Amino acid sequence: MADEPKSRRAVLADGVRLLGLAATSGVLGALAAKSGARNMVWQIDPDLCTQCGKCATSCVLTPSAVKCVHSYALCGYCQLCFGLFRDKRAGNDLHAENLRCPTDAIRRRFVEDPYYEITIEEALCIGCGICVKGCGLFGNRSLQLQIRHDRCIGCNECSIARDCPSNAIRRVPASRPYLLRQRGGTR
């Protein structure tokens, strides 16, 4: 028996079946990717971040979902906090002209001589990274930027990640959502 040529109807039916299979595969793949994306969140790698300021301006939220956080384990509790005070400042006081933070989000509380506790008021923080840059240049890098997941809306394509010049923003598992700098620079 010789192979009989397929009728036009049979070819069209095979094409529709193939198209249906491809569409079903595509839908299932998209659902799987979306399900996997729910288990991932955006975060800033503190070892790659250059404190460029784009976190404050590129986020779709105002103010940004990026906030400065303080790693107490790394802090020296110094009287002269390089994240709080500008370098080459006139005195050791909290007048606005001496401070790095443009929104006054950093608080300093006396503990005992010569130690001070530094806290960040996240409601005031805009994620500009000025304090983080100062702490990194002159201090022990205990201040860092993080995407706060109670504020982040989880954009499919994070606008900050798209604009980040150092590619410091990436997806991490939701079970470990924060990348923290540890002593010695490792996580």
Secondary structure as UniProt FT lines:
FT   HELIX           8..38
FT   STRAND          40..44
FT   TURN            46..48
FT   HELIX           54..58
FT   STRAND          66..70
FT   TURN            72..74
FT   TURN            82..84
FT   TURN            87..88
FT   HELIX           96..98
FT   TURN            102..103
FT   STRAND          106..112
FT   TURN            113..114
FT   STRAND          115..120
FT   TURN            122..124
FT   HELIX           130..138
FT   STRAND          143..147
FT   TURN            149..151
FT   HELIX           159..163
FT   TURN            165..166
FT   STRAND          169..173
FT   TURN            174..175
FT   HELIX           183..185
//
